[in-house]
Amino acid sequence: MLINYLKLNNFRNWETVELSLSDRVLIYGPNALGKTNILESLYALATTRSFRGKDAEIISLNSTTSRIEGNVKKEDKEVNVSISYEQNDLRPNKTFKINDKPKSAIDFVGEFAAIVFSPEDLNLLAGPPEDKRRYMSFTIGQRDREYLFSLLNYKKILRQRNELLKKADLGIIKEEIDIWDKTLAENGELVVEKRKELSEFINKRLESYYLELSGKEKGLTFNYRPSQAGKTLADALKDSRERDIRERITTVGPHRDSWEIEISDGPAYKYVSRGELRTIVLALKLCERDWFLARGSEKPVVLLDDVFSELDEERRRYLVSAFKGSQLVITTTDLDHLDQSLRNGTQLINIENININTQPPILFETDASELLMPSEKIIS
């Protein structure tokens, strides 16, 4: 599977840019010129969401609309996908299309899968439970529509249950809350079971990938922590009902789940260096790729943002080899630290030679022998 074309309009710093992409792409140049923005747009096409924060920041300054378009080449067909953003008071309205036909967000997700590594991911291990739940949902949801439907239904019912809890005491709402709890538990249990499956899958592979990347054993475990603490969700909701009424909110369920990557001393992020933390996250991304491959024939697109800067030559080669078969789109500040084996067969894009906020964009494609004298090629 290959994203062979990308077009951005009013997407962050890009007024208009069009790129043709090969199966291995390296975008290089100084920071703050838009390298990460290109990865962000590709990830949004896969998941409907940015990996960097709020959608409100996507639309360029002095504009009220934005658009991402891509062409995805699969084994037996090509598919055009697009997301249009229109500004409003709170967050942009988004319109999703596949081959120019409008789709709901849930039907748009999964047309292709993507994995992203960015410096922000180093905060994931120490981050709030909300970010950890989002990570699990983005990973599972790209290959499992049943999970997305159950999660969506769960969230709708959860909102209705919370509204009910704000209105009255147990004697008044008992019959009605019983109905909500039954449906909430049915959808929530499926969400929890699929999160457990992901956790077990990662746990079987995480330490092995860390060893391959670092050459050291760390004794890593991925521990998923459902808030229902060993009970069925139906029993947990029943047991917590009085507290829920007292606090006016649902206190158990997959909306309160979390997870932790641990070593023998406790949470890994408390006891490892920044370099070790980066290696743990990269090992997690390799587990993520295996998860996708186990659930579909199409290989995910792999987006690596500034991943090479803290890896030695051997680890860089291993990482590229480990993701073999997937389209790789990588960003880096310069090429000085890359040996020829990583440059060969790679499409090199100098970010400084893509005209920002102008048309047509200019792309430099080079191979290793042309690094000092790149030849211009206009991509339209």
VMD Tcl script that draws the C-alpha trace (Angstrom):
set ca {
  {0.00 0.00 0.00}
  {1.29 3.43 -0.95}
  {0.19 7.03 -0.55}
  {1.53 8.21 -3.89}
  {0.08 11.73 -3.97}
  {-0.61 14.40 -1.37}
  {-2.09 17.86 -1.76}
  {-2.54 20.42 1.01}
  {-4.49 23.68 0.95}
  {-4.28 26.14 3.84}
  {-2.95 23.42 6.12}
  {-0.90 25.09 8.85}
  {2.00 26.85 7.05}
  {1.19 25.33 3.63}
  {-1.02 27.48 1.45}
  {-0.70 25.03 -1.43}
  {1.64 22.11 -1.83}
  {1.49 18.99 -3.99}
  {3.85 16.05 -3.58}
  {4.30 12.72 -5.31}
  {5.65 10.19 -2.81}
  {7.61 6.96 -3.27}
  {7.72 3.98 -0.94}
  {10.57 5.52 1.11}
  {10.70 9.26 1.55}
  {13.08 11.40 3.58}
  {12.05 15.03 4.13}
  {15.00 17.04 5.42}
  {15.82 20.62 6.34}
  {15.67 23.10 9.24}
  {12.95 22.99 11.86}
  {9.81 25.15 11.69}
  {9.44 24.93 7.90}
  {6.63 22.37 7.82}
  {8.17 18.88 7.76}
  {6.05 17.63 10.64}
  {2.95 19.27 9.14}
  {3.24 16.94 6.15}
  {3.35 13.87 8.44}
  {0.43 15.27 10.40}
  {-1.70 15.54 7.27}
  {-0.96 11.94 6.30}
  {-1.90 10.70 9.76}
  {-5.14 12.68 9.66}
  {-6.06 10.98 6.39}
  {-5.72 7.63 8.15}
  {-7.40 8.42 11.47}
  {-9.39 11.69 10.94}
  {-7.38 13.25 13.77}
  {-4.11 15.11 14.23}
  {-1.43 13.50 16.40}
  {-0.41 16.95 17.65}
  {-3.46 18.36 19.37}
  {-6.49 20.37 18.45}
  {-7.95 20.51 14.95}
  {-8.53 24.23 15.44}
  {-4.83 24.84 14.86}
  {-4.78 23.09 11.49}
  {-6.39 25.83 9.40}
  {-3.85 28.40 8.21}
  {-3.91 31.89 9.64}
  {-6.10 34.30 7.67}
  {-8.13 31.41 6.26}
  {-11.41 29.78 7.30}
  {-11.03 26.52 5.38}
  {-8.41 23.83 4.89}
  {-8.17 20.63 2.85}
  {-6.06 17.48 2.65}
  {-6.22 15.23 -0.40}
  {-4.44 11.97 -0.99}
  {-4.32 9.13 -3.46}
  {-3.85 5.69 -1.94}
  {-2.59 2.88 -4.16}
  {-3.57 -0.56 -2.94}
  {-2.92 -4.01 -4.34}
  {-5.96 -3.98 -6.59}
  {-7.13 -0.37 -6.80}
  {-6.48 3.31 -6.21}
  {-8.58 5.36 -3.81}
  {-8.86 9.13 -3.43}
  {-9.40 10.35 0.12}
  {-9.91 13.87 1.42}
  {-10.72 15.86 4.55}
  {-12.09 19.40 4.35}
  {-12.07 21.68 7.38}
  {-14.34 24.69 7.88}
  {-13.78 26.98 10.84}
  {-16.47 27.68 13.41}
  {-16.54 29.09 16.93}
  {-15.37 25.95 18.75}
  {-13.55 23.60 16.38}
  {-13.60 23.06 12.62}
  {-16.37 21.15 10.95}
  {-14.86 18.25 9.02}
  {-16.12 16.66 5.82}
  {-14.73 13.28 4.80}
  {-14.82 11.88 1.27}
  {-13.69 8.67 -0.40}
  {-13.64 8.90 -4.20}
  {-15.62 12.17 -3.85}
  {-18.43 10.46 -1.93}
  {-19.18 11.87 1.55}
  {-18.51 9.49 4.41}
  {-19.01 9.55 8.16}
  {-15.85 9.64 10.24}
  {-16.34 6.04 11.32}
  {-16.63 4.88 7.69}
  {-13.63 6.97 6.65}
  {-11.22 5.51 9.23}
  {-9.36 2.46 8.03}
  {-9.10 3.16 4.31}
  {-5.42 2.86 5.09}
  {-3.57 2.47 8.39}
  {-0.77 4.68 9.69}
  {1.72 4.55 12.53}
  {3.42 7.73 13.71}
  {6.42 8.38 15.91}
  {7.01 11.98 16.95}
  {8.95 13.64 19.78}
  {5.60 14.24 21.50}
  {5.23 10.48 21.88}
  {7.93 10.58 24.55}
  {5.29 12.22 26.74}
  {2.83 9.38 26.18}
  {4.30 7.09 28.84}
  {4.06 9.76 31.53}
  {0.95 11.40 30.12}
  {-2.62 11.47 31.42}
  {-4.95 8.45 31.05}
  {-6.93 10.32 28.39}
  {-3.91 10.29 26.05}
  {-3.27 6.61 26.75}
  {-6.88 5.69 25.97}
  {-6.68 7.69 22.76}
  {-3.55 5.78 21.75}
  {-5.31 2.45 22.21}
  {-8.38 3.61 20.31}
  {-6.38 4.97 17.37}
  {-4.46 1.70 17.18}
  {-7.41 -0.68 17.47}
  {-9.89 1.46 15.54}
  {-7.86 1.62 12.33}
  {-8.38 -2.12 11.85}
  {-11.52 -2.84 13.87}
  {-14.77 -1.09 12.97}
  {-16.71 -3.06 15.57}
  {-14.53 -1.44 18.22}
  {-15.26 2.02 16.85}
  {-19.03 1.43 16.80}
  {-19.01 0.07 20.35}
  {-16.85 2.95 21.60}
  {-19.08 5.52 19.88}
  {-22.23 3.93 21.33}
  {-20.61 3.72 24.75}
  {-19.78 7.42 24.74}
  {-23.32 8.39 23.69}
  {-24.90 6.27 26.42}
  {-22.35 7.53 28.94}
  {-23.38 11.13 28.24}
  {-27.05 10.21 28.73}
  {-26.31 8.34 31.96}
  {-24.34 11.27 33.32}
  {-27.19 13.64 32.51}
  {-29.55 11.33 34.38}
  {-27.24 11.23 37.40}
  {-27.41 15.01 37.68}
  {-31.20 15.04 37.98}
  {-32.36 12.94 40.89}
  {-31.61 10.47 43.68}
  {-31.59 6.68 43.41}
  {-35.25 6.20 44.30}
  {-36.42 8.32 41.39}
  {-34.01 7.15 38.67}
  {-33.50 3.46 39.56}
  {-35.67 1.96 36.82}
  {-34.30 4.25 34.12}
  {-30.68 3.85 35.13}
  {-31.03 0.05 35.01}
  {-31.84 0.33 31.31}
  {-28.89 2.61 30.59}
  {-26.50 0.41 32.56}
  {-27.42 -2.71 30.59}
  {-26.60 -1.09 27.25}
  {-23.58 0.73 28.62}
  {-22.13 -2.53 29.95}
  {-22.72 -4.39 26.66}
  {-20.81 -1.81 24.61}
  {-18.19 -1.14 27.27}
  {-17.30 -4.80 27.75}
  {-16.47 -5.15 24.06}
  {-14.23 -2.08 24.27}
  {-12.44 -3.50 27.30}
  {-11.97 -6.94 25.74}
  {-10.39 -5.51 22.61}
  {-8.10 -3.31 24.68}
  {-7.05 -6.40 26.62}
  {-6.25 -8.16 23.34}
  {-4.02 -5.26 22.26}
  {-2.31 -5.19 25.66}
  {-1.53 -8.91 25.56}
  {-0.28 -8.63 21.98}
  {2.10 -5.79 22.87}
  {3.29 -7.50 26.03}
  {4.51 -10.54 24.08}
  {6.72 -8.42 21.83}
  {7.74 -5.23 23.62}
  {10.81 -6.50 25.48}
  {12.10 -8.35 22.40}
  {11.93 -5.22 20.23}
  {13.56 -3.13 22.94}
  {16.43 -5.63 23.08}
  {16.85 -5.47 19.29}
  {16.93 -1.66 19.33}
  {19.14 -1.15 22.37}
  {21.12 -4.35 22.77}
  {20.06 -4.40 26.44}
  {17.41 -6.18 28.46}
  {15.05 -4.00 30.46}
  {12.25 -6.35 31.61}
  {9.47 -4.21 30.14}
  {5.79 -5.02 30.63}
  {2.75 -3.32 29.15}
  {0.02 -3.26 31.80}
  {-3.52 -2.36 30.81}
  {-5.57 -1.13 33.74}
  {-9.34 -1.30 33.30}
  {-11.12 0.82 35.89}
  {-13.54 -2.00 36.72}
  {-10.77 -3.83 38.61}
  {-11.47 -7.46 37.73}
  {-15.26 -7.22 37.78}
  {-17.62 -7.34 34.85}
  {-18.63 -3.85 33.83}
  {-22.24 -4.62 34.72}
  {-21.23 -5.53 38.29}
  {-18.85 -2.57 38.56}
  {-21.60 -0.15 37.50}
  {-23.99 -1.69 40.03}
  {-21.45 -1.54 42.85}
  {-20.53 2.08 42.11}
  {-24.09 3.35 41.64}
  {-24.47 5.06 45.00}
  {-21.11 6.80 44.58}
  {-22.06 7.79 41.03}
  {-25.27 9.39 42.27}
  {-23.40 11.16 45.05}
  {-20.73 12.48 42.67}
  {-23.18 13.02 39.76}
  {-20.94 11.22 37.28}
  {-20.09 7.69 36.09}
  {-16.94 6.66 37.95}
  {-16.15 3.30 36.31}
  {-15.91 2.09 32.73}
  {-13.53 2.23 29.78}
  {-13.64 6.04 29.86}
  {-11.58 5.74 33.07}
  {-9.07 3.13 31.83}
  {-5.32 3.61 31.62}
  {-2.13 1.63 30.97}
  {1.49 1.70 32.03}
  {4.79 0.46 30.63}
  {6.72 -0.77 33.65}
  {10.06 -2.20 34.68}
  {10.79 -3.96 37.95}
  {11.07 -0.68 39.87}
  {7.74 0.70 38.63}
  {6.64 2.98 35.79}
  {9.44 3.02 33.22}
  {9.33 6.77 32.59}
  {10.43 7.42 36.20}
  {13.59 5.32 35.99}
  {14.98 5.48 32.45}
  {16.94 8.07 30.49}
  {15.47 10.09 27.65}
  {17.32 7.92 25.15}
  {15.94 4.75 26.74}
  {12.48 6.30 26.76}
  {12.73 6.98 23.03}
  {13.77 3.36 22.46}
  {10.79 2.09 24.46}
  {8.41 4.16 22.34}
  {10.03 2.91 19.13}
  {9.63 -0.67 20.37}
  {5.99 0.12 21.05}
  {5.59 1.34 17.45}
  {7.07 -1.90 16.13}
  {4.51 -3.81 18.19}
  {1.86 -1.57 16.70}
  {2.94 -2.47 13.18}
  {2.75 -6.19 14.02}
  {-0.76 -5.62 15.34}
  {-1.84 -4.10 12.03}
  {-0.21 -6.87 9.99}
  {-1.97 -9.52 12.06}
  {-5.31 -7.95 11.18}
  {-5.06 -7.21 7.48}
  {-2.95 -7.75 4.39}
  {-2.28 -4.06 3.72}
  {0.87 -2.82 5.45}
  {0.53 0.43 7.39}
  {2.22 3.65 6.35}
  {4.96 4.50 8.86}
  {5.60 8.16 9.71}
  {8.81 8.87 11.62}
  {9.33 12.44 12.79}
  {12.94 13.27 13.71}
  {13.56 9.68 14.75}
  {17.18 9.34 13.63}
  {18.70 12.15 15.67}
  {19.34 10.06 18.81}
  {20.00 6.66 17.20}
  {23.37 5.35 16.11}
  {24.01 4.08 12.59}
  {23.31 0.43 13.44}
  {19.97 1.21 15.12}
  {18.87 3.41 12.22}
  {19.49 0.58 9.78}
  {17.68 -1.87 12.04}
  {14.65 0.42 12.33}
  {14.37 0.87 8.57}
  {14.78 -2.87 8.07}
  {12.17 -3.66 10.74}
  {9.59 -1.55 8.89}
  {10.50 -3.15 5.54}
  {7.51 -3.48 3.24}
  {5.74 -0.45 4.65}
  {5.87 2.95 3.06}
  {8.23 5.06 5.17}
  {7.98 8.85 5.38}
  {10.75 10.20 7.58}
  {11.77 13.71 8.63}
  {15.20 14.85 9.75}
  {17.05 18.14 10.05}
  {20.02 17.15 7.88}
  {21.58 14.27 5.97}
  {25.04 14.37 7.54}
  {24.31 11.55 10.00}
  {22.85 9.17 7.39}
  {25.06 6.62 5.68}
  {24.72 5.76 2.01}
  {22.74 2.57 2.62}
  {19.88 4.64 4.06}
  {20.02 7.19 1.24}
  {20.04 4.64 -1.59}
  {16.56 4.00 -2.93}
  {15.15 6.89 -0.89}
  {13.27 9.87 -2.27}
  {14.94 12.94 -0.76}
  {12.89 16.10 -0.34}
  {14.60 19.29 0.74}
  {11.95 21.22 2.66}
  {13.65 24.52 1.83}
  {13.05 23.92 -1.86}
  {9.32 23.43 -1.56}
  {7.96 26.90 -2.05}
  {5.87 27.70 1.01}
  {2.68 29.63 0.27}
  {3.35 29.70 -3.47}
  {2.57 27.66 -6.58}
  {3.85 25.46 -8.08}
  {5.80 23.67 -5.34}
  {9.34 22.58 -6.14}
  {10.57 19.18 -5.09}
  {14.16 17.99 -5.11}
  {14.46 14.26 -5.69}
  {17.97 12.88 -5.40}
  {19.85 9.67 -4.94}
  {23.11 9.31 -3.05}
  {25.27 10.33 -6.02}
  {23.37 13.61 -6.46}
  {23.46 14.93 -2.92}
  {25.73 17.84 -3.65}
  {24.16 18.78 -6.99}
  {20.42 17.92 -6.76}
  {18.36 18.26 -9.90}
  {15.05 20.06 -9.73}
  {11.80 18.36 -10.48}
  {8.43 20.08 -10.37}
  {5.65 17.86 -9.06}
  {2.17 18.75 -10.16}
}
mol new
graphics top color blue
foreach p $ca { graphics top sphere $p radius 0.5 }
foreach p [lrange $ca 0 end-1] q [lrange $ca 1 end] { graphics top cylinder $p $q radius 0.2 }
display resetview
